[in-house]
Amino acid sequence: MICPYCGNTVTSSRRRCEECGFDLAPARKLVERSNIFYNRGLRMAQVRNLTAAVSVLEKSLEFDKHNSDARNLLGLIYYEMGDIVNALSAWLVSRHLDPEDNEADYFLERVQRDTTRLDDMNQAVKKYNLALEEARQHNFDLAVIQLKRALGLNRKLIKAYQLLALIYMKTGEKSKAYRLINIGLKVDMGNTVLLQYRQELTGSSIEGEGDLDELNEEGAADKPVEAKFSYKEEKPSILPFVNLIIGVVLGIICAQWLIVPTVKKNMKAEYESSQIDYSAEMSAKSATISQLQKTITNLEKEISRLNGRVGTSDGTSIDVNSQSYETFFEAWDEYKTLMGKKEYTNDELVSLAYKLWKIDENEIAQEYALNILKSMRSDIYPQASSKVYSAAKEMYEKEMYEEAITWFKAAADMEPGYDSPLYYLGKTYQTLGRFEEAMDSYRKMLEAAPNSTLKEMVSERIKECERQESAPN
């Protein structure tokens, strides 16, 4: 073991440190106690009692902070519960305290390699935070929409289940709350918050005890049938055939009572789970359309005034035939058409967002036009930013680097705090050998998202760009 006083490595048979003479008996007791709690937490995690496992593993780390197995397992549990921030923190601390032969390196590499999954988890956390703010302001409809989006991106985000179930209970939708609680308990069967919510709904934290007792009684009564008969050559017995028929009948009855309900229940659960994304998307679009239709009349008045004015108040002329104005009017027509539809495709949304992004505000002299442009951007950008980023990423994967650069810039401008577009913009510049632009994009990402999980990777890429730029051609 390692001496806690001087850091010297000591063999397990020694009672005192050879360097400083420190008594190692208390330290060994702490290590043993830490391992006991680690083993207990491991058993809890294996049966998906994740909340209790977290508490036990934290107790293990109180006794021995260098217990890397306990800290790595704690990170895995946080990851399984959808808490990506705490998971990465646990693995980074584990690697810092024990840098050699640590499994935390493997976990960090796997998570950072799957950038799509990491982006989804980041977006799920952002939407959960938005929902939390909306819930605090009693905007429960908007909070439900954001939480459904979060669960669509990360179905194991246990905090989203807790908040959504609480909102359903608050609004009187107890059946939805109960069903959602049961789904969340499949992720973490020992989650005290969900168990408390279920107890408030049903008056008991244990579900289905009566069904279990009934099933045990049926199992005790349904014993195997033993075929007992005497073989006589001259008089063949029909008992084997009777037993066969009885066995077939009993098998059919058991299937109807036990197997068929279970299959139906699983199919219903899968169907309800698949409907979450669709319902969330439809609800979001309906809410957006409802909100935008309230402002469409005022915007039409302003655009009419803009079309009727070709000069400014000081008598100078305005070129309404400029490219920016033409694009502006085209975008306005598409915006009205899109908002008039009950449903619209992602391609239509992305096309309109990209057209709005290309408009140069410096060429729009009229204040009315600028106000309309900002209003359209505020409505369209939040819906289209992630889709524009996905389109840019597809171009990058197809090695269409120049086109990808433009679209990554658009995605970054549409959602300034979104780290992935700036990261891939720098990565694209680096692939093309434009290292100065790559480093500039990386630094902008660090400024826009200082707490990003990509922070370490970006720092390494900046150093790599500096080496490549200084290397002789």
N, C-alpha and C positions, 0 to 999 in steps of 0.2 A: 504494500500500500504506500501512499504518499504521505509523508509527515505533514500534518496541518500547520506546524509551526515554522519549519524551515524549507519545506518543499522537497526534501530528499526522498528518494525511493528506498523503501525499507522492505526486507523480506517478511513474509507472513509469520515466521517463527519468532521474530524479535519482539520483545516487550517494550524496548526503548529505542529511540532513534540513535543511530551510530554517530551522527554529526552533532546534534544538539542535546541529546539525552532526554528528549521529551517523552513522557509516559504515553504509550500508544493505546493502552487498554480502553480508556473512555472513547477514543476516536473509533476503535474497532466496534465498540458497542453501538455507536451512532451509525456506522456503515451497515451493521447487521440489521438494525432497526429500520434503516432506509430500505434495505432489500426486502424486508418483510412487507412493508407497505407497497413496494413496487409489485411484488407477486400478487398481493391482494388486488391492486388496481388492474393488473393484467387479467386476472380472472373476471373482474367486473366488465372490462372492455370486451372480453370474448363473448359475453352474453348481452352486449349492447346496453349495459347500464352505464352510459357514458358520463352522466353528471356526477354520479357517485365515484366513478373512476377518476375524474378530474380532482375531486377533493382529496382522495387517497394519495394520488401521485404528487399533489402539491405538498401533502404532509411528508411524503418520502423525501422530497427535495429540501424540506426544512431541516431534516436530519443530515442530509449529505447533498450539497449543491452540485457536486461533481458526479452524481449518479446519472451518467449520460443515457443509460437505457430508460430510466424513468422520464427524463426530459424529452427524449425522442418519442416515447410512447404518448406523452402528453401532447406533443405536436401533432401526432397522427390522430388523436381523438379530437383535437380542435379542428383539424382539416375535415374529419368525418362529420362534424357538426356544422360545417360551412363557415367557421371562423378562421379565414385564411390569414388574417393579420396576426393573431395569437399563435397560429401554427408556425408561420415563418419566424416569428420572434423566438419561439421555443427552440427551433432548430439552429438558428443563428447563435443563440446563447450557448447551446450545447457544443457547437463547433468551436466557439471561442474558448470555452473552458477545457475542452478535450479535442485538440485539433488533429490528433493522429488516429487513423483507423476508426473514424466515427461515422456511423450510419447516417448522421444528419446530412453529410455531403451528398449521399445518394438521394435522400428525400428532396433536398433543395434543387438538385439537378433535374430530377423528374418533374417537379412542379414548374421550374423555369423553362424547361424544354417544351412543355405543353402550353404555349402562350395563349391559345384560344380558350382553353379551360380557365387559365388564370385571368384572362380578360373578363370572361363570363362571371367569375366569382367576384371580381372587383366591381363590375357593374351591378351585381346583385346586392352587394353591400351598400353601394351608393343609393340604389333605389330603396333599400330598407331604411336608410337614414332620412331620405325624403319622406317616406311614409310615416316615420316617427314624428317628423316635424308637422306633417299634415294632421296626424292624430292628436297631437298636443293642441292644435288649433281647432279641433273638433270637425275637421274636414274629412269625415270618415270615408266618403265615396272615393275621393282622390287617394286616400291612404290605402284602401282596398285594391285599387288599380295598381299602384306601385308595388304592393306586396305580392300580388299575383304575378307581376312581371319579374320580381326578384325570385320567386319560387320557380318560374319558368326557366330562369338562368341557372339556378342552383337549388335543386329539390331537397338538399340536406341542410339548408340554412334554418336551424332550429329556432333562432330568434324571430324569424319571419312567421313561422307557425305560431309562436306564442302571441305575437302582436295581432296577427290576423284573427286568431281564435278569440282574443280579448275583445276586438272590435265587433265580431259577430255576436258575442255575448252582450256587449253594450247595446247593440242595435236590435236585440231580441231574436236574432236568427240562431236559435239554439241548436237546431239540427245540423246546420252547416258547421257551427263551432264544434259540435261533438264529433262529426266526421273528420274534420281537420285535426282535432286533437289526436284521434286514433292514428292518423297518417303520421303525425309528428312523433308519436310514441314508438312507431316502427323504426325510426331513426335512433331515438334515445328512449328506451323503455323506462329509465329511471329519472326522467326529467321532472323535477319537483314542481315546476311551474305548471306544466301541462297536466300533471296528476292532480294538482290543486284545482285547476279549472274543471277537470272532469268530475272531481268530487263535488264541486259547486253545482254542476249540471245534473248529476245523478244521485248525489248523496252518498256515494261510495267510490273509493279509489281503485277497487278491484272489479274488473269487468268479466261477466260471464261465469260466475262461480256456479250458479244453478245449472247452466248448460253443461259444465264440466262434470258435476256430480251425476247428472242424468246420463251422460255419456259413459261414466265409469260403471253405473248400474247396468246399462245395456251391455257393456263389455263383459261384466261378470256373468250375466245371464246367458250370453251368446257363447257357449262353450263348443269346442270341436265335437263333431259327431263321430263316434267310434263304431266301426262296422264289425259286428260280432255275429258270426254265423258258422254253422258246421257244414263242412264240405261233404256232400253225398253224391256219388257219381250217378246213381240211378235217379235221384230227385234233385236237380239243380235248384239252388236257392235264388230267389229274386231280390233278396235284401240288398245286394250291391247296387242294383239298378234303382231301388227305392232311395237308398242313401245318396246316390248320384243326383237324382231329381231334387231331393231335399237340399242338398248342397248348392245346386244351381239356384233354387228359389231363394235360399238364404243369402246367396251372393248378390242376387238382384236387389233384394230388400236392403241389404247393407249399403249397396251402391246408391240407392235412392235416398237413404237416410244420411249417409256420411259423405260420399264422394261428390254427388251432384250438387248439393248446397255449397260445398267448398269451392268447386269449380265456378259456379255462378257468382259466388262472392268475389273470387279473384278476378273474373272477367269484368265485374262491375267496378272493382277498384281500379283496374287498368283503364277502363273507359273514362271514369271520372278524372283520373290523373291526366289522361291525354286531353281532356277538355279544359284544363286550367289555362294552358297557353292560349287556346283559341278564345276562351271567354275573356281573358285579360286583354287580348288584342282588340276584340270587338268593343269591349267596354271603353278602352282608351280612345278608340277612334270615335265612338259615339259621343263621349265627353268632349273631345276636341272639336267635333263638328258642331255640337250644341253651343259651345263657347264662341266659336268663330262666326257662327251665323248671326250672333248678336251685334257684331261689329261690322258686318258686311255692308250695311246700309250707309253708315258714316264714311266708310272707305270709298264707296262708290261716289258719294257726294264730293269727296276731296279729289278723286281722280278726274271727275267731270270739271271741277274748277281748274285742275292742272291742264287738262286738254284745251280749255278755253283761254289760257294765258300763255302768251309767247314772249313776254317781256317782263322785266323786273320793275320794282317801284321807282327806281332811279332812271328809268328810260332806256337802259341797256337791253340789248336783245339776247335771247336765249336760244340756242340751237337745239330745238326739240327733235330734230332729225338725226342727232348724234347716235353713235352705236349704243351707248349706255342707255339713252332714252328708248331706243327701239327694243333693246333687251328688257328694259323696265316694263314697257307696255305688253310685251309678249308674256313676261312673267305674271303680270297682273291678270291677263286673260286666263292663263293656266291656273292661277290661284283661285279665281272665281269658279272656274269649271270644276276644279278638284274639290272645293268646299261645298259645291252643290251636290256632290255624289254622296250616297250613303256608304259606299265602300270604294276604295281606290287601291291600286297596286303599289308595291314598293318601288317599281321602276318609275311610275309617275311621280311619286314623292321625291325620289332621288334626282330625277330630271329637273324638277322645279327648284329644289334646294341648290343644285349646281348652277342653275341659271341665275338665281338670286345672288349667289356668291361671286359670280363673274362681273356683276354690276359695279362699276367704279363710283363710289359715293362722291368723289371730287368733281365728277362731271354732272352730277345732279344738283342744279343750282336752286331749284324751288324747294322751299321748306316743306310744302305739302307733300311733294314727292318723296323727300327723305323720310318724313314721318310714316308714309305708307310703306316704304321699303323696310324700315325698321320693324314695323308691325308685322309684315309678312315674314321677315326673318325670324322674329321671336316666336311665331306660330309654327314655322316649318322646321327650323334648325333642330330643336330638341327631339323631333320625331325622326329626322333623317340623318343625324350625325353618325350613328352607329352603322347605318346601312351604307352611307358614303365610304366609311372606313372599310367595310367589308368588300365593297367594289374595288377600292384601291388595293386591298390585300390580294384580291384575285389577280389584278394586273401585275402586281409584284411577283406572284408565284408563276405567272406566265412569262416572266422576264420582259414585260412591257414597262421598263423602268421610267422612261420619260413621262408616260401617261400616269403612272402610279405616283410620281412626284407631285403632279398637279392635284390629284385627288386626295393624297395624304394632307397637302396644305389646306385643301377645302375642309376636310374632316377636322383638322386641328383648329381652324378658325371658327367652325360651327360649335365646337364644345371646347373652350380653352383649357379646362381642367383635365381633359382626357389625355392620358399619357401615351397611349399606344400609337396614335397617328404620328406624333413627333418622333417616337422611337423608331418606327419603321421608315419615316422620312429620312432620318439620319442613316439608317441601315441601307437604304436605297442609294443615297449619295456615296456611302462608303463602298458599296458594290461597284459603282461607276468610277471610283477613284477620285471623287471630288471631296477630299478629306476636310478642307476648311468648312465647306457647307455642312458636311456631316457633323463635325464637332459643334458647329453653331446650332444645329437642330437638337443635338443631345443636350447642350447646355440650356436651351430653351425648355426642354422637357423637365430638366431638374428644377428650373425656376417655377414652371407651371405646376409641377406635382412633386414637391420636395419629399413627400412621404411615400412615393411610389415603390412598389415591390420590385420594379425594374432598376432601382437606383444603383445597385452594385454592378449589374450587367452594363449599364450605361457608362459608369466610371471606367470599367475595363475597356469598353469600346473606344472611349476618348483616348485612353493611353495607347491603345492599338493604332488609332488614327495618327497620333503624334509620332509613333515609331515608323509607320508606313510613310508619312510625309517627309520625315527626316532621312529615310533610307535613300542611298544613292540609286539613281535610275540605271 
